Amino acid sequence: MKCKRKILPNGMRMLAIPMADNPTVTVLVLVETGSKYESKEKNGISHFLEHMCFKGTATRPNTSDLSIELDTLGCAYNAFTGQEFTGYYAKGKADDVAHLLDIIADLYQNPLLKSEEIEKEKGVIVDEINMYDDLPMQKVHEVWMELLYGDQPAGWSIAGKREVVRGIQREDFVAYRKAHYVAGATTVVIAGDIDATNVFKEIAKKFTGIEKNKKVGKKKTVDTQREPQIAVHFKETDQTHLVLGVRSFSVADKRNPILSVLAGVLGSGMSSRLFRKVRDEMGVGYYVNASNSAFTDHGFLAVSAGVANNRMHEVVDAVLGELKKLKQELVSEEELSKVKEHLVGMMYLGLESSDQLAEYYGMQEVMRRELLAPKEREQRIRAVTAKQVRDMARKLFIEKNLNLALVGPVKDQEALVSLLKV
């Protein structure tokens, strides 16, 4: 699992994770750009470009050339866009590593961006936006981000608005790629049964044509709050989906292991406090969980749940009760040990395959973080104390910090304000 790292003279970063006798290999290219690097007038272009990179290249000009070639290799392949990164990957047989690298390097560097394909893909993107709008379990997280960050990039939808997507043209993609898809913002990761020295040579060879322009940056997120906040997206649903939480810290903050344990106590696993409270005791809701999300210049710790409409107030009150309890009482050593073992075990279970390891190290690199091996992350989790958890709860769980986002048939938003007390 040891990760090897190398930086080329042009600033492009390479990671190799050798996995002896592993039958698969994953090639992943990550670029430091996403919706937080966009203007309001072009919101959604990062995600749209991700789609267009699969629609033909200079050497594979037909729309289906890339997919046919990858399918013929028996690959799993896709791409993804976040607020601060975009990724392209292919996972296949270990013997096909050179072929996979060639394909991913080609689609990343040489997309044709045909105008006629752009026009067709607009319909696909709009349908994707419509799909997520119809999924309240997903939509509530969009409402949550807008509640926290408002009209700034961190609060905008990654997919963008329909009218903006429909107006994006070829020249917009060309300018955006020139500003962001550059060597200094690119990380290439290969994990599997590989030789790191040979892999680094092949990567350097395949990416000789990458743009060497200076990377365009992003605006710093304004991350302040003075009073409790609530946002409601009214929708006739059989469940109310909610996100309740507080602002936390950026990805580089040394306190993040404490946040991981704190979130674990609340909602990681079927023996977590919220699962037992909401599911086992109250008999309401199918899912309830808690997690900490960290970005380069902001973060948040949040509880998510989907519950019966007529019991939403009860559940919000119960969640707030658990937050209050963490401020008042030390977590027992037995529970703390259980949570740590669960977090560590789930981390290792999530690192069994080449794609999982590629993403584990690649995400740290693209977010400009210290590259922590799993063992180092385990040590930091195990070092968290019950007092640190309580002190963190006291710091974060105060009334003015609370936020609640809801999707469901909720009409009286003002009545919810009185609930937000800890």
C-alpha positions as a Python dict, from the first residue, in 0.01 Angstrom:
ca = {
    (1, 'M'): (0, 0, 0),
    (2, 'K'): (301, 235, 5),
    (3, 'C'): (247, 533, -224),
    (4, 'K'): (531, 668, -437),
    (5, 'R'): (524, 1030, -557),
    (6, 'K'): (704, 1226, -825),
    (7, 'I'): (666, 1577, -965),
    (8, 'L'): (761, 1656, -1325),
    (9, 'P'): (943, 1980, -1418),
    (10, 'N'): (614, 2120, -1554),
    (11, 'G'): (451, 2075, -1210),
    (12, 'M'): (235, 1773, -1292),
    (13, 'R'): (221, 1528, -1004),
    (14, 'M'): (232, 1149, -1032),
    (15, 'L'): (142, 885, -775),
    (16, 'A'): (208, 512, -801),
    (17, 'I'): (62, 262, -554),
    (18, 'P'): (210, -86, -615),
    (19, 'M'): (-19, -375, -516),
    (20, 'A'): (165, -703, -566),
    (21, 'D'): (-35, -979, -740),
    (22, 'N'): (-345, -762, -768),
    (23, 'P'): (-548, -864, -1075),
    (24, 'T'): (-671, -511, -1153),
    (25, 'V'): (-516, -172, -1218),
    (26, 'T'): (-673, 172, -1196),
    (27, 'V'): (-565, 481, -1387),
    (28, 'L'): (-705, 800, -1237),
    (29, 'V'): (-645, 1158, -1350),
    (30, 'L'): (-751, 1437, -1114),
    (31, 'V'): (-752, 1809, -1185),
    (32, 'E'): (-788, 2088, -931),
    (33, 'T'): (-1103, 2241, -1066),
    (34, 'G'): (-1475, 2213, -1007),
    (35, 'S'): (-1776, 2430, -939),
    (36, 'K'): (-1587, 2655, -694),
    (37, 'Y'): (-1366, 2769, -982),
    (38, 'E'): (-1660, 2884, -1194),
    (39, 'S'): (-1831, 3217, -1253),
    (40, 'K'): (-2203, 3245, -1194),
    (41, 'E'): (-2252, 3295, -1568),
    (42, 'K'): (-2084, 2960, -1641),
    (43, 'N'): (-2192, 2762, -1334),
    (44, 'G'): (-2199, 2395, -1434),
    (45, 'I'): (-1923, 2409, -1695),
    (46, 'S'): (-1687, 2184, -1493),
    (47, 'H'): (-1944, 1904, -1486),
    (48, 'F'): (-2045, 1964, -1850),
    (49, 'L'): (-1681, 1943, -1962),
    (50, 'E'): (-1643, 1614, -1777),
    (51, 'H'): (-1919, 1474, -2001),
    (52, 'M'): (-1768, 1619, -2318),
    (53, 'C'): (-1426, 1459, -2265),
    (54, 'F'): (-1585, 1122, -2348),
    (55, 'K'): (-1737, 1249, -2676),
    (56, 'G'): (-1438, 1200, -2906),
    (57, 'T'): (-1071, 1296, -2921),
    (58, 'A'): (-823, 1382, -3194),
    (59, 'T'): (-718, 1016, -3221),
    (60, 'R'): (-1058, 867, -3137),
    (61, 'P'): (-1286, 1110, -3321),
    (62, 'N'): (-1621, 931, -3320),
    (63, 'T'): (-1853, 978, -3023),
    (64, 'S'): (-1856, 610, -2933),
    (65, 'D'): (-1488, 531, -3003),
    (66, 'L'): (-1378, 570, -2641),
    (67, 'S'): (-1664, 370, -2492),
    (68, 'I'): (-1627, 87, -2745),
    (69, 'E'): (-1252, 61, -2679),
    (70, 'L'): (-1296, 66, -2301),
    (71, 'D'): (-1584, -184, -2313),
    (72, 'T'): (-1375, -414, -2530),
    (73, 'L'): (-1109, -412, -2259),
    (74, 'G'): (-1371, -513, -2001),
    (75, 'C'): (-1323, -195, -1800),
    (76, 'A'): (-1510, -3, -1539),
    (77, 'Y'): (-1473, 364, -1630),
    (78, 'N'): (-1635, 694, -1551),
    (79, 'A'): (-1573, 1051, -1435),
    (80, 'F'): (-1690, 1271, -1150),
    (81, 'T'): (-1701, 1640, -1063),
    (82, 'G'): (-1694, 1803, -721),
    (83, 'Q'): (-1655, 2155, -593),
    (84, 'E'): (-1275, 2147, -601),
    (85, 'F'): (-1174, 1862, -831),
    (86, 'T'): (-1271, 1664, -1140),
    (87, 'G'): (-1161, 1306, -1200),
    (88, 'Y'): (-1144, 1060, -1489),
    (89, 'Y'): (-1066, 692, -1438),
    (90, 'A'): (-1055, 347, -1590),
    (91, 'K'): (-1014, 22, -1399),
    (92, 'G'): (-926, -298, -1582),
    (93, 'K'): (-695, -597, -1602),
    (94, 'A'): (-343, -539, -1472),
    (95, 'D'): (-196, -638, -1810),
    (96, 'D'): (-384, -353, -1979),
    (97, 'V'): (-228, -70, -1777),
    (98, 'A'): (-49, 86, -2077),
    (99, 'H'): (-366, 78, -2287),
    (100, 'L'): (-578, 229, -2009),
    (101, 'L'): (-325, 507, -1952),
    (102, 'D'): (-323, 586, -2323),
    (103, 'I'): (-702, 621, -2332),
    (104, 'I'): (-736, 831, -2016),
    (105, 'A'): (-445, 1057, -2117),
    (106, 'D'): (-606, 1104, -2459),
    (107, 'L'): (-954, 1198, -2338),
    (108, 'Y'): (-807, 1432, -2075),
    (109, 'Q'): (-575, 1620, -2312),
    (110, 'N'): (-738, 1600, -2654),
    (111, 'P'): (-1120, 1629, -2644),
    (112, 'L'): (-1263, 1751, -2974),
    (113, 'L'): (-1552, 1939, -2812),
    (114, 'K'): (-1764, 1926, -3126),
    (115, 'S'): (-2035, 2190, -3130),
    (116, 'E'): (-2300, 1944, -3246),
    (117, 'E'): (-2213, 1707, -2960),
    (118, 'I'): (-2225, 1993, -2711),
    (119, 'E'): (-2578, 2076, -2823),
    (120, 'K'): (-2690, 1715, -2786),
    (121, 'E'): (-2527, 1675, -2446),
    (122, 'K'): (-2711, 1978, -2311),
    (123, 'G'): (-3027, 1767, -2309),
    (124, 'V'): (-2849, 1492, -2116),
    (125, 'I'): (-2721, 1738, -1854),
    (126, 'V'): (-3065, 1895, -1809),
    (127, 'D'): (-3216, 1549, -1764),
    (128, 'E'): (-2950, 1476, -1501),
    (129, 'I'): (-3044, 1795, -1316),
    (130, 'N'): (-3410, 1695, -1336),
    (131, 'M'): (-3327, 1349, -1204),
    (132, 'Y'): (-3156, 1485, -892),
    (133, 'D'): (-3436, 1734, -836),
    (134, 'D'): (-3673, 1435, -825),
    (135, 'L'): (-3460, 1263, -559),
    (136, 'P'): (-3528, 1442, -228),
    (137, 'M'): (-3258, 1242, -53),
    (138, 'Q'): (-3008, 1407, -294),
    (139, 'K'): (-3183, 1743, -331),
    (140, 'V'): (-3164, 1817, 42),
    (141, 'H'): (-2783, 1834, 23),
    (142, 'E'): (-2806, 2098, -249),
    (143, 'V'): (-3047, 2296, -27),
    (144, 'W'): (-2800, 2251, 261),
    (145, 'M'): (-2504, 2392, 65),
    (146, 'E'): (-2707, 2691, -51),
    (147, 'L'): (-2821, 2752, 308),
    (148, 'L'): (-2463, 2756, 440),
    (149, 'Y'): (-2291, 2947, 162),
    (150, 'G'): (-2559, 3134, -30),
    (151, 'D'): (-2479, 3307, -357),
    (152, 'Q'): (-2112, 3217, -384),
    (153, 'P'): (-1947, 2921, -558),
    (154, 'A'): (-1959, 2694, -250),
    (155, 'G'): (-2336, 2741, -244),
    (156, 'W'): (-2399, 2676, -613),
    (157, 'S'): (-2506, 2347, -766),
    (158, 'I'): (-2224, 2144, -920),
    (159, 'A'): (-2443, 2057, -1218),
    (160, 'G'): (-2548, 2420, -1264),
    (161, 'K'): (-2880, 2571, -1360),
    (162, 'R'): (-3069, 2456, -1668),
    (163, 'E'): (-3067, 2795, -1840),
    (164, 'V'): (-2691, 2836, -1785),
    (165, 'V'): (-2615, 2488, -1918),
    (166, 'R'): (-2821, 2556, -2230),
    (167, 'G'): (-2615, 2868, -2301),
    (168, 'I'): (-2264, 2718, -2279),
    (169, 'Q'): (-2076, 2715, -2611),
    (170, 'R'): (-1761, 2552, -2746),
    (171, 'E'): (-1545, 2860, -2690),
    (172, 'D'): (-1641, 2852, -2321),
    (173, 'F'): (-1499, 2500, -2286),
    (174, 'V'): (-1180, 2593, -2471),
    (175, 'A'): (-1119, 2892, -2244),
    (176, 'Y'): (-1204, 2694, -1930),
    (177, 'R'): (-966, 2409, -2017),
    (178, 'K'): (-687, 2656, -2093),
    (179, 'A'): (-733, 2817, -1752),
    (180, 'H'): (-763, 2500, -1543),
    (181, 'Y'): (-659, 2177, -1721),
    (182, 'V'): (-291, 2255, -1682),
    (183, 'A'): (11, 2055, -1570),
    (184, 'G'): (45, 2227, -1232),
    (185, 'A'): (-313, 2137, -1139),
    (186, 'T'): (-305, 1776, -1263),
    (187, 'T'): (-237, 1457, -1068),
    (188, 'V'): (-210, 1117, -1237),
    (189, 'V'): (-253, 813, -1013),
    (190, 'I'): (-198, 448, -1102),
    (191, 'A'): (-265, 170, -852),
    (192, 'G'): (-227, -204, -903),
    (193, 'D'): (36, -466, -982),
    (194, 'I'): (282, -213, -1129),
    (195, 'D'): (644, -105, -1122),
    (196, 'A'): (652, 256, -1008),
    (197, 'T'): (962, 353, -1208),
    (198, 'N'): (818, 224, -1535),
    (199, 'V'): (477, 376, -1464),
    (200, 'F'): (627, 720, -1400),
    (201, 'K'): (812, 703, -1733),
    (202, 'E'): (493, 607, -1918),
    (203, 'I'): (288, 880, -1754),
    (204, 'A'): (547, 1145, -1844),
    (205, 'K'): (548, 1020, -2204),
    (206, 'K'): (169, 1019, -2241),
    (207, 'F'): (125, 1368, -2094),
    (208, 'T'): (388, 1555, -2297),
    (209, 'G'): (113, 1761, -2464),
    (210, 'I'): (-48, 1890, -2147),
    (211, 'E'): (-103, 2266, -2112),
    (212, 'K'): (167, 2446, -1913),
    (213, 'N'): (-22, 2769, -1847),
    (214, 'K'): (-44, 2917, -1499),
    (215, 'K'): (-346, 2782, -1310),
    (216, 'V'): (-636, 3021, -1251),
    (217, 'G'): (-742, 3018, -886),
    (218, 'K'): (-1072, 3046, -702),
    (219, 'K'): (-1232, 3294, -465),
    (220, 'K'): (-1205, 3223, -93),
    (221, 'T'): (-1531, 3102, 57),
    (222, 'V'): (-1699, 3339, 300),
    (223, 'D'): (-1781, 3110, 592),
    (224, 'T'): (-1950, 3304, 871),
    (225, 'Q'): (-2272, 3273, 1070),
    (226, 'R'): (-2439, 3485, 1339),
    (227, 'E'): (-2769, 3306, 1408),
    (228, 'P'): (-2948, 2974, 1349),
    (229, 'Q'): (-3052, 2922, 985),
    (230, 'I'): (-3327, 2718, 819),
    (231, 'A'): (-3399, 2648, 452),
    (232, 'V'): (-3700, 2456, 322),
    (233, 'H'): (-3758, 2322, -28),
    (234, 'F'): (-4128, 2241, -44),
    (235, 'K'): (-4210, 1913, -219),
    (236, 'E'): (-4500, 1674, -185),
    (237, 'T'): (-4319, 1367, -56),
    (238, 'D'): (-4399, 1078, 176),
    (239, 'Q'): (-4090, 1155, 382),
    (240, 'T'): (-3917, 1471, 496),
    (241, 'H'): (-3545, 1460, 428),
    (242, 'L'): (-3329, 1674, 652),
    (243, 'V'): (-2971, 1782, 710),
    (244, 'L'): (-2891, 1935, 1048),
    (245, 'G'): (-2546, 2051, 1141),
    (246, 'V'): (-2278, 2312, 1201),
    (247, 'R'): (-1977, 2462, 1028),
    (248, 'S'): (-1646, 2294, 1109),
    (249, 'F'): (-1292, 2327, 967),
    (250, 'S'): (-1095, 2307, 644),
    (251, 'V'): (-931, 1990, 517),
    (252, 'A'): (-586, 2088, 648),
    (253, 'D'): (-702, 2141, 1006),
    (254, 'K'): (-533, 1914, 1261),
    (255, 'R'): (-863, 1875, 1450),
    (256, 'N'): (-1029, 1671, 1176),
    (257, 'P'): (-959, 1333, 1344),
    (258, 'I'): (-1157, 1459, 1646),
    (259, 'L'): (-1443, 1552, 1413),
    (260, 'S'): (-1431, 1205, 1258),
    (261, 'V'): (-1468, 1041, 1598),
    (262, 'L'): (-1738, 1287, 1706),
    (263, 'A'): (-1937, 1214, 1388),
    (264, 'G'): (-1875, 844, 1444),
    (265, 'V'): (-2025, 856, 1793),
    (266, 'L'): (-2332, 1026, 1651),
    (267, 'G'): (-2401, 834, 1335),
    (268, 'S'): (-2150, 581, 1206),
    (269, 'G'): (-2290, 228, 1209),
    (270, 'M'): (-2604, 61, 1340),
    (271, 'S'): (-2485, 87, 1701),
    (272, 'S'): (-2429, 465, 1680),
    (273, 'R'): (-2627, 693, 1907),
    (274, 'L'): (-2852, 838, 1640),
    (275, 'F'): (-2927, 504, 1476),
    (276, 'R'): (-3029, 356, 1810),
    (277, 'K'): (-3228, 664, 1906),
    (278, 'V'): (-3412, 725, 1580),
    (279, 'R'): (-3446, 373, 1443),
    (280, 'D'): (-3449, 148, 1749),
    (281, 'E'): (-3616, 366, 2013),
    (282, 'M'): (-3841, 595, 1811),
    (283, 'G'): (-3915, 352, 1526),
    (284, 'V'): (-3896, 620, 1261),
    (285, 'G'): (-3685, 675, 952),
    (286, 'Y'): (-3489, 432, 741),
    (287, 'Y'): (-3155, 611, 722),
    (288, 'V'): (-2977, 837, 967),
    (289, 'N'): (-2606, 913, 965),
    (290, 'A'): (-2350, 1176, 1057),
    (291, 'S'): (-2029, 1282, 886),
    (292, 'N'): (-1773, 1560, 865),
    (293, 'S'): (-1700, 1711, 523),
    (294, 'A'): (-1384, 1917, 474),
    (295, 'F'): (-1285, 2141, 182),
    (296, 'T'): (-979, 2360, 122),
    (297, 'D'): (-1127, 2666, 296),
    (298, 'H'): (-1436, 2547, 487),
    (299, 'G'): (-1608, 2242, 631),
    (300, 'F'): (-1920, 2119, 807),
    (301, 'L'): (-2037, 1840, 1036),
    (302, 'A'): (-2391, 1729, 960),
    (303, 'V'): (-2656, 1471, 1041),
    (304, 'S'): (-2874, 1343, 754),
    (305, 'A'): (-3203, 1157, 785),
    (306, 'G'): (-3526, 1074, 606),
    (307, 'V'): (-3827, 1051, 836),
    (308, 'A'): (-4206, 1036, 838),
    (309, 'N'): (-4353, 1379, 770),
    (310, 'N'): (-4562, 1386, 1087),
    (311, 'R'): (-4261, 1303, 1308),
    (312, 'M'): (-4002, 1538, 1163),
    (313, 'H'): (-4018, 1774, 1462),
    (314, 'E'): (-3963, 1481, 1700),
    (315, 'V'): (-3657, 1366, 1510),
    (316, 'V'): (-3502, 1713, 1494),
    (317, 'D'): (-3556, 1745, 1869),
    (318, 'A'): (-3401, 1402, 1929),
    (319, 'V'): (-3093, 1485, 1720),
    (320, 'L'): (-3044, 1811, 1905),
    (321, 'G'): (-3078, 1619, 2231),
    (322, 'E'): (-2788, 1395, 2131),
    (323, 'L'): (-2576, 1699, 2042),
    (324, 'K'): (-2649, 1847, 2382),
    (325, 'K'): (-2559, 1523, 2558),
    (326, 'L'): (-2217, 1523, 2390),
    (327, 'K'): (-2153, 1868, 2535),
    (328, 'Q'): (-2245, 1760, 2885),
    (329, 'E'): (-2100, 1411, 2925),
    (330, 'L'): (-1776, 1237, 2840),
    (331, 'V'): (-1811, 947, 2598),
    (332, 'S'): (-1731, 628, 2790),
    (333, 'E'): (-1403, 455, 2713),
    (334, 'E'): (-1597, 148, 2597),
    (335, 'E'): (-1803, 348, 2346),
    (336, 'L'): (-1502, 551, 2234),
    (337, 'S'): (-1305, 232, 2166),
    (338, 'K'): (-1597, 83, 1973),
    (339, 'V'): (-1631, 392, 1753),
    (340, 'K'): (-1259, 404, 1679),
    (341, 'E'): (-1251, 36, 1584),
    (342, 'H'): (-1550, 91, 1355),
    (343, 'L'): (-1390, 391, 1183),
    (344, 'V'): (-1057, 216, 1137),
    (345, 'G'): (-1217, -105, 1016),
    (346, 'M'): (-1437, 75, 764),
    (347, 'M'): (-1136, 269, 637),
    (348, 'Y'): (-943, -51, 564),
    (349, 'L'): (-1247, -218, 410),
    (350, 'G'): (-1264, 80, 175),
    (351, 'L'): (-906, 26, 57),
    (352, 'E'): (-920, -330, -72),
    (353, 'S'): (-922, -256, -446),
    (354, 'S'): (-703, -61, -687),
    (355, 'D'): (-965, 208, -755),
    (356, 'Q'): (-1023, 266, -384),
    (357, 'L'): (-651, 307, -316),
    (358, 'A'): (-606, 533, -618),
    (359, 'E'): (-883, 757, -493),
    (360, 'Y'): (-759, 750, -132),
    (361, 'Y'): (-417, 888, -222),
    (362, 'G'): (-529, 1090, -522),
    (363, 'M'): (-783, 1290, -325),
    (364, 'Q'): (-522, 1383, -66),
    (365, 'E'): (-287, 1501, -339),
    (366, 'V'): (-542, 1700, -540),
    (367, 'M'): (-655, 1876, -221),
    (368, 'R'): (-290, 1964, -148),
    (369, 'R'): (-287, 1761, 171),
    (370, 'E'): (-11, 1574, 348),
    (371, 'L'): (-10, 1222, 203),
    (372, 'L'): (-110, 1007, 499),
    (373, 'A'): (-78, 630, 475),
    (374, 'P'): (-376, 440, 618),
    (375, 'K'): (-167, 342, 921),
    (376, 'E'): (-94, 708, 997),
    (377, 'R'): (-462, 797, 969),
    (378, 'E'): (-544, 507, 1200),
    (379, 'Q'): (-296, 637, 1459),
    (380, 'R'): (-453, 983, 1454),
    (381, 'I'): (-801, 840, 1506),
    (382, 'R'): (-684, 619, 1792),
    (383, 'A'): (-517, 918, 1962),
    (384, 'V'): (-848, 1108, 2005),
    (385, 'T'): (-963, 1133, 2367),
    (386, 'A'): (-1309, 1156, 2522),
    (387, 'K'): (-1224, 1502, 2654),
    (388, 'Q'): (-1132, 1622, 2304),
    (389, 'V'): (-1468, 1497, 2177),
    (390, 'R'): (-1656, 1680, 2452),
    (391, 'D'): (-1452, 1999, 2406),
    (392, 'M'): (-1521, 1989, 2033),
    (393, 'A'): (-1893, 1941, 2092),
    (394, 'R'): (-1892, 2241, 2326),
    (395, 'K'): (-1712, 2451, 2066),
    (396, 'L'): (-1936, 2361, 1770),
    (397, 'F'): (-2278, 2280, 1911),
    (398, 'I'): (-2399, 2623, 2013),
    (399, 'E'): (-2727, 2779, 1913),
    (400, 'K'): (-2598, 3042, 1670),
    (401, 'N'): (-2406, 2775, 1476),
    (402, 'L'): (-2706, 2552, 1398),
    (403, 'N'): (-2837, 2497, 1045),
    (404, 'L'): (-3133, 2292, 923),
    (405, 'A'): (-3218, 2212, 560),
    (406, 'L'): (-3540, 2031, 469),
    (407, 'V'): (-3703, 1883, 161),
    (408, 'G'): (-4064, 1777, 201),
    (409, 'P'): (-4419, 1907, 252),
    (410, 'V'): (-4311, 2166, 508),
    (411, 'K'): (-4503, 2495, 503),
    (412, 'D'): (-4446, 2667, 837),
    (413, 'Q'): (-4075, 2740, 832),
    (414, 'E'): (-4093, 2995, 1115),
    (415, 'A'): (-4226, 2732, 1357),
    (416, 'L'): (-3903, 2538, 1316),
    (417, 'V'): (-3681, 2820, 1442),
    (418, 'S'): (-3782, 2757, 1803),
    (419, 'L'): (-3655, 2398, 1771),
    (420, 'L'): (-3294, 2497, 1707),
    (421, 'K'): (-3163, 2503, 2061),
    (422, 'V'): (-2888, 2305, 2232),
}
